[in-house]
C-alpha cells in the first residue's frame, strides 16, 4: 500500500472512531439526567482519540519495506 493511501485510510479510520465514540457520548450527556456525570469522561476520551490519531499517523507515515 502506498503512503498516500495509508494516510487517507488512517484519516478515515480516525474519523469513524471519533464519530462512533463521541456521538453516543454527546447524546447521553444531552438527553439523560445523569449525563452530566459523563462530562468527567470527556477529557479521557479526547486524550484517547489524540493517541489514536498519533498512532495512525505513525502507521501511515512508516516507511515500507524494500521490495525485492
Backbone as a ProteinNet text record, in pm:
[ID]
protein_1_A
[PRIMARY]
XXXXXXXXXXXXXXXXXXXXXXXXXXXXXXXXXXXXXXXXXXXXXXXXXXXXXXXXXXXXXXXXXXXX
[TERTIARY]
85	0	89.3	56.7	136.8	105.3	196.2	181	56.7	25.3	-98.8	-223.4	-224.6	-338.9	-347.5	-233.5	-232.1	-278	-236.6	-274.3	-425	-481.5	-626.3	-700.2	-650.4	-712.3	-702.9	-590.1	-573.4	-669.5	-686.1	-779.3	-922.3	-956.3	-1091.6	-1118.8	-1020.5	-1037.4	-1053.9	-972.9	-982.9	-1118.2	-1164.9	-1294.6	-1407.5	-1404.1	-1506.8	-1501.5	-1381.3	-1367.7	-1417.1	-1384.3	-1426.6	-1578.5	-1640.8	-1786.7	-1850.2	-1794.2	-1850.6	-1840.3	-1739.9	-1723.1	-1794.4	-1776.4	-1827.2	-1978	-2033.8	-2176.4	-2263.1	-2241.5	-2322.3	-2293.7	-2168.5	-2134.4	-2204.5	-2200.7	-2267.8	-2418.5	-2474.2	-2618.3	-2659.5	-2580.2	-2611.9	-2599.2	-2496.8	-2480.5	-2599.2	-2647.7	-2755.5	-2893	-2916.3	-3052.5	-3079.9	-2984.4	-3006.6	-2978.3	-3053	-3031.5	-2894.4	-2849.4	-2719.4	-2606.8	-2641.8	-2543.2	-2436.6	-2470.5	-2372	-2252.1	-2275.1	-2164.8	-2065.3	-2112.2	-2023.1	-1923.2	-1950.4	-1855.6	-1717.7	-1714.8	-1586.6	-1505.6	-1572.6	-1503.3	-1450.2	-1505.2	-1472.9	-1323.2	-1251.5	-1107.6	-1031.9	-1071.8	-1004.2	-1036.7	-1159.8	-1198.6	-1122.9	-1113.9	-1041.3	-894	-836.4	-696	-676.6	-769.5	-761.3	-769.8	-855.9	-864.7	-737.1	-676.3	-548.7	-440.1	-435.6	-336.8	-360.2	-487.5	-520.4	-474.9	-497.1	-454.2	-304.1	-229.5	-83	-37	-100.4	-63.9	-94.8	-209.8	-245.4	-153.3	-112.6	-18.8	115.2	161.5	286.6	276.5	162.2	141.9	137.9	71.5	56.8	188.3	272.4	398.7	516	492.8	600.6	653.5	783.2	843.1	814	784.1	752.7	881.6	879	999.9	1034.3	1162.6	1202	1153.8	1105.6	1056.4	1172.3	1168.4	1270.1	1346.2
-117.6	0	123.6	218.4	339.7	431.7	524.8	614	702.8	765.1	845.3	761.9	638.1	551.4	522.1	497.6	473.3	597	713.4	836.5	858.9	839.1	853.9	750.3	627.8	523.4	556.1	609.2	646.2	757.7	857.1	966.2	913.3	824.8	768.4	685.3	606	525.3	614.7	720.6	810.6	880.6	926	994.5	900.9	778.2	681.4	652.4	639.2	614.5	734	854.4	974.1	987.2	961.9	970.4	859	738.6	625.6	643	715.5	735.6	861.8	970.3	1098.9	1114.5	1063.9	1081.9	1023.1	897.3	846.3	920.3	957.2	1028.2	1163.2	1236.9	1367.5	1350.9	1248.8	1225.3	1193.2	1109.4	1075.5	1196.1	1277.8	1398	1491.4	1501.2	1594.2	1544.3	1414.2	1362.9	1287.2	1264.9	1191.3	1282	1262.1	1341.8	1315.7	1192.6	1157.1	1181.2	1231.1	1251.7	1352.4	1447.4	1547.6	1483.2	1370.4	1297.1	1244.1	1223	1175.2	1281.5	1405.3	1512.2	1484.4	1407.2	1371.6	1277.9	1206.6	1115.2	1183.3	1297.8	1361.7	1388.2	1441.1	1462.7	1333.8	1222.8	1095.9	1042.3	1062.8	1019.7	1100.6	1230.4	1315.5	1277.5	1252.4	1210	1077.8	985.8	858.8	877.3	969	995.3	1060.6	1146.1	1205.8	1099.4	1007.7	899.3	809	780.7	700.4	770.9	901.8	977.7	973.9	985.3	977.7	840.2	736.4	600.2	575.7	622.9	605.3	685.8	805.2	884	812.4	755.4	679.3	560.7	493.2	380.3	427.8	541.2	589	640	696.2	753	656.4	536.6	437.2	401	388.6	352.2	206.5	180.5	44.8	-32.8	-163	-241.6	-244.9	-247.6	-250.8	-379.4	-364.1	-482.8	-548	-678.1	-747.7	-842.2
0	0	0	-81.4	-88.4	28.5	54	168.2	158.7	42.7	38.6	67.1	22.5	50	199.6	260.9	404.9	481.4	436.8	504.7	495.4	379.4	362.2	447.1	449.9	529.9	679.1	722.9	863.3	902.8	817.1	846	850.8	759.4	757.6	883.2	924.9	1046.3	1167.8	1176.1	1290.8	1293.3	1178.4	1172.9	1214.4	1168.4	1207.7	1357.1	1411.2	1554.9	1635.4	1591.7	1663.7	1663.8	1550.8	1543.6	1626.4	1619.1	1692.2	1843.2	1889.9	2033.6	2080.6	2008.3	2055.6	2038.1	1931	1906.3	2018.2	2058	2169.9	2300.8	2322.6	2445.5	2453.4	2345.1	2341.9	2354.9	2291.8	2301	2444.7	2511.9	2650.9	2742.7	2721.9	2803.9	2784.4	2663.5	2632.4	2676.3	2671.1	2687.5	2816.5	2899	3023.7	3142.7	3248.1	3368.8	3428.9	3423.2	3478.3	3377.2	3258.9	3153.6	3189.5	3276.5	3314.3	3384.3	3448.4	3510.1	3408.5	3287.3	3181.3	3137	3173.9	3139.4	3199.8	3307	3367	3277.8	3189.2	3098.2	2972.4	2938.6	2811.4	2794.2	2892.9	2871.4	2839.6	2903	2877.1	2737.7	2694.7	2560	2454.8	2475.8	2381.2	2378.8	2495.9	2502.2	2427.3	2444.1	2372.1	2221.8	2177.7	2033.8	1981.2	2061.5	2021.3	2009.2	2104.9	2099.6	1978.4	1950.9	1833.3	1706.2	1699.5	1582.7	1563.1	1672.5	1662	1618.8	1671	1631.7	1484.4	1440.3	1298.9	1208.8	1253.4	1173.5	1161.6	1272	1266.8	1173.3	1174.5	1083.2	939	914.5	777.1	720.8	804.4	757.3	769.1	816.3	830.4	693.2	687.4	558.1	529.8	407.2	365.5	343.7	370.7	348.2	199.8	168.5	26.3	-39.8	-159.6	-232.3	-306.6	-309.6	-387.2	-312
[MASK]
++++++++++++++++++++++++++++++++++++++++++++++++++++++++++++++++++++

